[in-house]
Amino acid sequence: MGSKIFVIRHAESKHNVDHNFDQLDPGLTELGLQQAEQLGRTFPDPDRVGLILTSPLQRALQTTLSAFSNILDKRYFDPQSSQGVSGGVELLVDADAQERSDLPCDTGSDRDTLANTFPRLDFSTLPESWPRKDGPYTPDDEALRARAGNLRQRLRELDESLNDPNKAIVVVTHGVFMKFLTQDETIDLPKAGWSVYYARQDAEGGSVLVPAK
């Protein structure tokens, strides 16, 4: 059967409220932080999560760290805090999970800024071109389909590497991009909402996400 893959939309961000799309990489509102904490309290079977993958945009990173501080490895948190657990879940930051548009609100912070804001996270896997919206991150449909296909393939490979159907994978991403990731134009999750899938190989050898029944 394979691992369940939980596709999660980030919690409420500042630009979702003030509609100022010119602010670069906005973080969560106070309500957004509360939504993320509520996500952590209501998420089903958190002990079964084997891996978390997140977009590098700050609203996704904040959602991830706030929601899953009870299961993520403690190396991702301030040693003086009580957050995280020894031998906890690994966190992967993947540029392919970023939002679609090239508006400032959907453009990530540079690696130095991210490292200063989230000093315990590893941003070394972000491409040299980060955070430019060109090449594979161009906001047109062709590039989006290719990027989503690459991420589906990675999720299928991560599923195979876990090799445990009792373990789940969490993906924290964005409302528009997840339409391409799930190949479902109708998906419209609430802030900090989720939908569940399995990764499968399609007839052409690519990867698809199949809704869990």
C-alpha positions as CSV (number, residue, x, y, z in Angstrom):
1,M,0.0,0.0,0.0
2,G,2.8,2.4,0.8
3,S,3.0,5.4,3.2
4,K,0.1,7.9,3.5
5,I,1.2,11.3,2.2
6,F,-0.5,14.2,4.0
7,V,-0.5,17.3,1.8
8,I,-1.0,20.4,4.0
9,R,-1.7,24.0,3.2
10,H,0.2,26.5,5.3
11,A,-1.6,28.5,8.0
12,E,-2.9,32.0,7.6
13,S,-0.2,34.4,6.3
14,K,-0.1,38.2,6.6
15,H,-0.7,38.7,2.9
16,N,-3.8,36.5,3.1
17,V,-5.3,39.2,5.4
18,D,-4.0,42.6,4.2
19,H,-3.8,41.5,0.5
20,N,-0.4,43.3,0.2
21,F,1.2,41.1,-2.3
22,D,4.3,43.3,-2.6
23,Q,5.7,42.2,0.8
24,L,8.5,39.7,0.4
25,D,8.0,36.2,1.9
26,P,5.5,37.2,4.6
27,G,5.2,35.1,7.7
28,L,2.1,33.9,9.7
29,T,-0.4,36.1,11.4
30,E,-1.2,35.5,15.1
31,L,-4.2,33.6,13.9
32,G,-2.0,31.6,11.6
33,L,0.3,30.6,14.5
34,Q,-2.8,29.5,16.4
35,Q,-4.0,27.5,13.3
36,A,-0.6,25.8,13.1
37,E,-0.7,24.9,16.8
38,Q,-4.2,23.6,16.4
39,L,-3.0,21.5,13.4
40,G,-0.5,19.9,15.7
41,R,-3.1,19.1,18.2
42,T,-5.6,17.6,15.7
43,F,-3.2,15.9,13.3
44,P,-4.1,12.1,13.2
45,D,-1.5,9.6,14.4
46,P,1.5,12.0,14.7
47,D,3.6,9.2,16.0
48,R,3.4,7.5,12.6
49,V,5.0,10.4,10.7
50,G,8.3,9.3,9.4
51,L,9.3,12.4,7.4
52,I,8.3,16.0,6.9
53,L,9.0,18.0,3.7
54,T,8.3,21.7,3.5
55,S,8.4,24.6,1.2
56,P,11.2,27.1,2.0
57,L,8.7,30.1,2.2
58,Q,8.6,31.4,5.7
59,R,4.9,30.8,6.2
60,A,5.4,27.1,5.4
61,L,8.4,26.9,7.6
62,Q,6.6,28.5,10.5
63,T,3.6,26.2,10.0
64,T,5.8,23.2,10.0
65,L,7.8,24.1,13.1
66,S,4.7,25.2,15.1
67,A,2.5,22.3,14.2
68,F,5.0,19.5,14.5
69,S,7.3,20.6,17.4
70,N,6.1,17.6,19.3
71,I,7.5,15.1,16.8
72,L,10.4,16.9,14.9
73,D,13.9,16.2,16.0
74,K,15.1,18.6,18.7
75,R,18.1,19.7,16.5
76,Y,15.6,22.0,14.6
77,F,14.9,24.0,17.8
78,D,16.6,26.2,20.3
79,P,18.4,23.9,22.7
80,Q,17.0,26.0,25.6
81,S,13.4,25.4,24.5
82,S,11.4,22.3,25.3
83,Q,10.5,21.8,21.7
84,G,11.5,18.8,19.6
85,V,12.3,15.2,20.7
86,S,15.5,13.2,20.7
87,G,15.6,10.9,17.6
88,G,12.6,12.8,16.2
89,V,11.4,13.2,12.6
90,E,13.6,14.5,9.9
91,L,12.7,17.8,8.2
92,L,13.5,18.4,4.5
93,V,13.3,21.8,2.9
94,D,12.5,21.5,-0.8
95,A,12.4,24.4,-3.3
96,D,10.1,22.4,-5.5
97,A,7.3,22.8,-2.9
98,Q,7.3,26.7,-3.2
99,E,4.3,28.6,-4.4
100,R,3.6,29.4,-8.0
101,S,3.7,33.1,-8.7
102,D,6.6,35.5,-9.0
103,L,4.9,38.1,-6.8
104,P,7.0,39.2,-3.8
105,C,4.6,37.4,-1.4
106,D,5.3,34.1,-3.2
107,T,9.0,34.7,-3.6
108,G,11.3,33.2,-0.9
109,S,13.9,34.9,1.2
110,D,17.6,34.4,0.3
111,R,19.5,31.7,2.1
112,D,21.3,34.1,4.5
113,T,18.0,35.5,5.6
114,L,16.5,32.1,6.1
115,A,19.6,30.9,8.0
116,N,19.4,33.9,10.3
117,T,15.6,33.5,10.9
118,F,15.7,29.7,11.2
119,P,19.3,29.0,12.4
120,R,18.7,25.4,13.3
121,L,17.4,24.4,9.8
122,D,19.5,23.2,6.9
123,F,19.1,25.3,3.7
124,S,22.1,23.9,1.9
125,T,19.9,21.9,-0.5
126,L,18.3,25.1,-1.9
127,P,19.6,25.7,-5.5
128,E,22.2,28.3,-6.3
129,S,19.5,30.2,-8.2
130,W,17.3,30.5,-5.1
131,P,15.1,32.5,-4.7
132,R,14.9,33.6,-8.4
133,K,11.7,32.7,-10.2
134,D,13.3,31.5,-13.4
135,G,14.3,28.1,-14.9
136,P,12.4,25.3,-13.2
137,Y,10.7,27.9,-10.9
138,T,9.2,30.0,-13.7
139,P,5.5,30.6,-12.9
140,D,4.1,29.2,-16.1
141,D,2.0,26.1,-16.5
142,E,4.7,24.0,-18.2
143,A,7.3,24.7,-15.5
144,L,4.7,24.1,-12.8
145,R,3.7,20.7,-14.2
146,A,7.4,19.7,-14.5
147,R,8.2,20.9,-10.9
148,A,5.2,19.2,-9.5
149,G,6.1,16.0,-11.3
150,N,9.6,16.2,-9.9
151,L,8.2,16.5,-6.4
152,R,5.8,13.6,-6.8
153,Q,8.7,11.5,-8.0
154,R,10.7,12.5,-4.9
155,L,7.8,11.7,-2.6
156,R,7.5,8.2,-4.2
157,E,11.2,7.7,-3.7
158,L,11.0,8.8,-0.1
159,D,8.1,6.5,0.4
160,E,10.1,3.6,-0.9
161,S,13.1,4.6,1.3
162,L,10.9,4.5,4.4
163,N,9.8,1.0,3.4
164,D,7.1,1.0,6.1
165,P,3.4,1.4,5.2
166,N,2.8,2.4,8.8
167,K,4.8,5.5,8.4
168,A,3.4,8.7,6.9
169,I,5.0,11.6,5.0
170,V,3.9,15.2,5.5
171,V,4.2,17.8,2.8
172,V,3.6,21.5,3.8
173,T,3.0,23.6,0.7
174,H,0.7,26.2,-0.9
175,G,-2.8,26.5,-2.2
176,V,-2.1,27.1,-5.9
177,F,0.9,24.8,-6.2
178,M,-0.9,21.9,-4.6
179,K,-3.4,21.9,-7.5
180,F,-0.4,20.9,-9.7
181,L,1.1,18.6,-7.2
182,T,-2.2,16.6,-6.8
183,Q,-3.3,17.2,-10.4
184,D,-6.6,18.3,-9.0
185,E,-7.8,21.7,-10.1
186,T,-10.7,21.6,-7.6
187,I,-8.6,21.2,-4.4
188,D,-9.1,24.2,-2.1
189,L,-8.0,23.3,1.4
190,P,-8.6,25.7,4.3
191,K,-5.6,27.2,6.0
192,A,-3.7,24.5,7.8
193,G,-6.0,21.9,6.3
194,W,-4.8,18.6,4.8
195,S,-5.7,15.9,2.3
196,V,-4.3,12.4,2.2
197,Y,-2.8,10.5,-0.8
198,Y,-0.6,7.5,-1.8
199,A,2.2,7.9,-4.3
200,R,2.0,5.6,-7.3
201,Q,3.7,5.0,-10.6
202,D,1.7,5.9,-13.6
203,A,1.6,4.1,-17.0
204,E,4.4,6.3,-18.4
205,G,6.7,5.6,-15.5
206,G,6.0,8.9,-13.8
207,S,4.5,9.4,-10.3
208,V,1.0,10.4,-9.3
209,L,-0.7,11.0,-6.0
210,V,-3.8,8.9,-5.6
211,P,-6.4,10.1,-3.0
212,A,-6.6,7.8,0.0
213,K,-10.0,6.2,0.5
